[in-house]
Amino acid sequence: MHDDDEPVGRVLGRRQALALLGVAGAALTVAGSGVAMAATTTSSSSSGGPTVNCIAKPEQTEGPYFVDEKLNRSDIRTDPSDGSVVKGAVFVLNLGVLQINSGGCTPLKDAIVDIWTCDAFGVYSDVAAAGTVGKKFLRGYQTTDRAGKVRFVTILPGWYSGRTIHIHIKIRTTGTDGNPYEFTSQLYFTEQFTAEYLALDPYASKGTPDTTNATDRFYAGGGDQMLLAPRKARSGYTADFAIGLDLSDTETGDDDSFGGGQPPGPPAA
């Protein structure tokens, strides 16, 4: 049985990671057992500032709340069943997907990127235990463009008992061996940032989360490598994040679907 969201993957040694990235002196951080190593390299952009060009990130299983709705859309705030829009602070998430190879990283075109998250009150759509079957809010996918980019308009998520605040992400493409390749993980926020927006409506009515990053057992498996850095935008907040995939890594590329059994109880309403 997979709990929500038990880390999976493999740990790379420093020498392996450097060879994979093909960059000497990359900044490396060893994650806990069962989590892939994260590594970053930087270069200068045309404007002279540093830009991240290669990131390998830890993978985690999808947990019990993924539903393959096949909703191709950028704005996932609307529930297509009735046209309603979920309440919450607008959040624009810009994701970059890259392929790691011996020469560094290149943008990965035509990868399918799903995200799904709970609403401001900690509830997922299309979950029987939550009474939301048939609802499809805060779910959707986009296909990466030639630059490896996708853009989602969502809301900052609320919280539910036993988990720190997070957003789920799944990337599906084809491995170098020609087989389907799947990467699944989570994105997190700093405690300072979540405390600020949870104090506002509609989040405030739910009170203070019972789990923080420091006490979340899944965050402990490399969550610090999946932290978003939101900034204020005209309509709310926005953040950019890049993920590098080693498409020859068949272990990471395996099917990450929920492994059966009974999922945890319904999130607190």
C-alpha positions as CSV (number, residue, x, y, z in Angstrom):
1,M,0.0,0.0,0.0
2,H,1.3,3.4,-0.9
3,D,0.7,6.1,1.6
4,D,0.4,9.8,0.6
5,D,3.3,10.3,-0.7
6,E,6.0,7.8,0.2
7,P,9.3,8.8,-1.5
8,V,10.7,6.4,-4.1
9,G,13.6,6.5,-6.5
10,R,17.3,5.9,-6.2
11,V,20.2,7.7,-4.5
12,L,23.1,8.7,-6.8
13,G,26.6,9.0,-5.5
14,R,28.5,12.2,-6.0
15,R,30.6,10.7,-8.8
16,Q,27.5,9.3,-10.6
17,A,25.7,12.6,-10.4
18,L,28.7,14.6,-11.8
19,A,29.0,12.1,-14.6
20,L,25.3,12.3,-15.3
21,L,25.3,16.1,-15.5
22,G,28.7,16.3,-17.2
23,V,29.6,19.3,-15.2
24,A,32.5,19.4,-12.7
25,G,31.9,21.2,-9.5
26,A,28.1,21.0,-9.5
27,A,26.4,21.8,-6.2
28,L,25.2,18.5,-4.8
29,T,23.0,17.6,-1.9
30,V,22.5,14.0,-0.8
31,A,18.9,13.2,0.0
32,G,17.7,10.5,2.3
33,S,17.5,6.8,1.4
34,G,15.1,6.1,-1.5
35,V,15.2,9.6,-3.0
36,A,17.1,10.6,-6.1
37,M,19.9,13.1,-5.8
38,A,19.3,16.7,-6.6
39,A,21.9,18.7,-8.5
40,T,22.0,22.1,-10.1
41,T,24.2,24.0,-12.5
42,T,23.9,27.6,-13.5
43,S,24.9,29.7,-16.5
44,S,24.5,33.3,-17.5
45,S,21.4,34.5,-19.4
46,S,21.4,36.9,-22.3
47,S,20.6,39.7,-19.8
48,G,23.7,38.8,-17.7
49,G,21.9,37.2,-14.7
50,P,22.2,33.6,-13.6
51,T,19.7,31.0,-14.9
52,V,19.2,27.4,-13.8
53,N,19.9,25.1,-16.8
54,C,19.9,21.7,-15.2
55,I,18.1,20.3,-12.1
56,A,17.5,16.6,-11.2
57,K,14.9,16.4,-8.5
58,P,13.7,13.7,-6.0
59,E,10.7,11.6,-7.0
60,Q,7.8,10.7,-4.7
61,T,4.8,8.4,-5.4
62,E,1.6,10.0,-6.4
63,G,-0.5,9.1,-3.3
64,P,-4.2,8.2,-3.4
65,Y,-5.6,11.3,-5.0
66,F,-4.4,11.3,-8.6
67,V,-7.1,10.9,-11.1
68,D,-6.2,10.9,-14.8
69,E,-8.9,13.2,-15.9
70,K,-7.3,14.0,-19.2
71,L,-8.2,17.7,-18.9
72,N,-5.9,19.6,-21.3
73,R,-6.0,23.1,-19.8
74,S,-3.8,25.8,-18.4
75,D,-6.3,27.3,-15.9
76,I,-7.4,24.5,-13.6
77,R,-9.5,26.6,-11.2
78,T,-12.7,25.9,-12.9
79,D,-14.9,22.9,-12.3
80,P,-16.0,21.8,-15.8
81,S,-19.0,20.0,-14.3
82,D,-20.8,23.2,-13.4
83,G,-18.5,26.1,-14.4
84,S,-17.8,27.2,-10.8
85,V,-14.4,28.6,-9.9
86,V,-12.7,27.6,-6.7
87,K,-11.9,30.3,-4.2
88,G,-8.4,31.1,-3.2
89,A,-5.3,33.2,-4.0
90,V,-4.4,33.0,-7.7
91,F,-1.2,31.2,-8.3
92,V,0.6,31.0,-11.7
93,L,3.1,28.1,-11.8
94,N,5.6,28.1,-14.7
95,L,7.4,24.8,-15.1
96,G,10.4,23.9,-17.2
97,V,11.1,20.3,-18.2
98,L,14.6,19.4,-19.3
99,Q,16.3,16.2,-20.5
100,I,19.6,15.5,-18.8
101,N,22.3,14.2,-21.1
102,S,26.1,13.9,-21.3
103,G,26.3,17.5,-22.6
104,G,24.1,19.1,-19.9
105,C,20.4,19.7,-20.4
106,T,18.1,20.4,-23.3
107,P,14.4,21.4,-23.3
108,L,12.1,18.5,-23.4
109,K,9.3,19.0,-25.9
110,D,5.9,17.2,-25.9
111,A,6.1,15.9,-22.3
112,I,2.7,15.7,-20.6
113,V,2.7,17.5,-17.2
114,D,-0.2,17.0,-14.8
115,I,-0.7,18.9,-11.6
116,W,-3.4,18.3,-8.9
117,T,-3.9,19.9,-5.5
118,C,-6.5,20.4,-2.8
119,D,-8.6,23.5,-2.5
120,A,-8.4,26.2,0.1
121,F,-10.1,24.0,2.6
122,G,-8.0,20.8,2.1
123,V,-10.4,19.0,-0.3
124,Y,-9.5,17.2,-3.5
125,S,-11.9,16.9,-6.4
126,D,-13.2,13.5,-7.7
127,V,-12.5,11.6,-4.4
128,A,-15.3,9.4,-3.0
129,A,-14.2,9.8,0.6
130,A,-14.4,13.6,0.3
131,G,-17.8,13.5,-1.4
132,T,-16.5,15.2,-4.6
133,V,-16.9,12.4,-7.2
134,G,-17.6,14.0,-10.6
135,K,-16.0,17.3,-9.6
136,K,-12.7,18.1,-11.5
137,F,-11.5,21.3,-10.0
138,L,-7.7,21.9,-9.5
139,R,-6.7,19.2,-11.9
140,G,-5.3,19.4,-15.4
141,Y,-2.4,18.8,-17.7
142,Q,-0.4,20.7,-20.3
143,T,2.1,19.6,-23.0
144,T,5.5,21.2,-23.0
145,D,6.4,23.4,-25.9
146,R,9.7,23.5,-27.8
147,A,11.3,25.3,-24.8
148,G,10.1,22.6,-22.4
149,K,7.7,25.0,-20.8
150,V,4.2,24.7,-19.4
151,R,2.1,27.2,-17.4
152,F,-0.7,26.6,-14.9
153,V,-3.1,29.0,-13.3
154,T,-4.3,27.6,-10.0
155,I,-4.7,28.7,-6.4
156,L,-2.4,28.5,-3.4
157,P,-3.5,25.2,-1.8
158,G,-5.0,24.8,1.7
159,W,-4.1,22.1,4.1
160,Y,-5.5,18.8,5.5
161,S,-4.6,16.8,8.5
162,G,-1.3,14.9,8.5
163,R,0.3,16.7,5.6
164,T,2.2,19.9,5.0
165,I,1.0,22.1,2.2
166,H,2.0,20.7,-1.2
167,I,1.2,20.5,-4.9
168,H,1.4,17.2,-6.8
169,I,3.1,17.0,-10.2
170,K,3.5,14.1,-12.7
171,I,5.5,14.2,-16.0
172,R,4.9,11.6,-18.6
173,T,7.1,11.2,-21.7
174,T,9.1,8.5,-23.5
175,G,12.4,7.1,-22.2
176,T,15.5,6.6,-24.2
177,D,14.6,2.9,-24.5
178,G,11.3,3.8,-26.2
179,N,9.2,2.8,-23.2
180,P,6.8,5.1,-21.3
181,Y,8.6,7.3,-18.7
182,E,6.9,8.7,-15.7
183,F,8.2,11.1,-13.0
184,T,6.0,12.0,-10.0
185,S,6.8,14.3,-7.1
186,Q,5.5,17.3,-5.0
187,L,6.2,21.0,-4.8
188,Y,6.3,22.8,-1.4
189,F,6.4,26.2,0.1
190,T,8.3,27.8,3.0
191,E,6.6,28.0,6.4
192,Q,6.8,31.8,6.3
193,F,5.0,32.0,3.0
194,T,2.2,29.7,3.9
195,A,1.7,31.4,7.3
196,E,1.1,34.7,5.4
197,Y,-1.5,33.5,3.0
198,L,-3.3,31.1,5.4
199,A,-4.1,34.1,7.6
200,L,-6.3,35.5,4.8
201,D,-9.7,34.5,3.5
202,P,-10.8,31.9,2.6
203,Y,-8.0,30.0,4.2
204,A,-8.2,31.6,7.7
205,S,-11.5,29.8,8.6
206,K,-9.7,26.5,8.7
207,G,-7.2,27.5,11.3
208,T,-3.6,26.6,11.7
209,P,-2.2,23.5,10.0
210,D,-1.4,20.5,12.2
211,T,1.7,19.5,10.1
212,T,4.6,21.7,9.0
213,N,7.5,21.0,6.6
214,A,9.6,20.0,9.6
215,T,7.1,17.5,10.9
216,D,6.0,16.0,7.5
217,R,7.6,12.6,7.0
218,F,7.4,13.0,3.2
219,Y,8.9,16.4,3.1
220,A,11.8,14.9,5.0
221,G,12.6,12.8,1.9
222,G,14.0,15.7,-0.2
223,G,11.2,18.2,0.1
224,D,13.8,21.0,0.6
225,Q,14.8,20.4,-3.0
226,M,11.3,20.9,-4.2
227,L,10.6,24.3,-2.6
228,L,8.9,27.0,-4.7
229,A,9.8,30.6,-4.3
230,P,6.6,32.5,-5.1
231,R,6.7,36.2,-5.8
232,K,3.8,38.7,-5.9
233,A,2.2,39.3,-9.3
234,R,-0.5,41.6,-10.5
235,S,-3.3,39.0,-9.9
236,G,-1.8,37.1,-7.0
237,Y,1.5,35.1,-7.0
238,T,3.7,33.4,-9.5
239,A,6.7,31.0,-9.3
240,D,9.1,29.3,-11.7
241,F,10.5,25.8,-11.3
242,A,12.6,23.5,-13.5
243,I,13.0,19.7,-13.4
244,G,15.6,17.7,-15.3
245,L,14.9,14.1,-16.3
246,D,17.4,11.4,-17.0
247,L,15.3,9.5,-19.5
248,S,17.7,6.5,-19.5
249,D,16.9,5.9,-15.8
250,T,14.3,3.2,-16.2
251,E,13.8,2.8,-12.4
252,T,12.6,6.3,-12.0
253,G,10.7,6.1,-15.2
254,D,8.5,3.2,-14.0
255,D,4.7,3.5,-13.5
256,D,4.2,5.5,-10.3
257,S,0.5,4.7,-9.9
258,F,-1.1,4.1,-6.5
259,G,-0.3,0.6,-5.4
260,G,-3.7,-0.5,-4.1
261,G,-5.1,-0.9,-0.6
262,Q,-7.2,1.7,1.2
263,P,-6.0,5.3,1.0
264,P,-5.9,7.5,4.1
265,G,-9.2,8.9,5.4
266,P,-10.8,12.0,3.9
267,P,-9.1,15.3,4.3
268,A,-10.6,17.5,7.0
269,A,-13.3,19.8,5.4
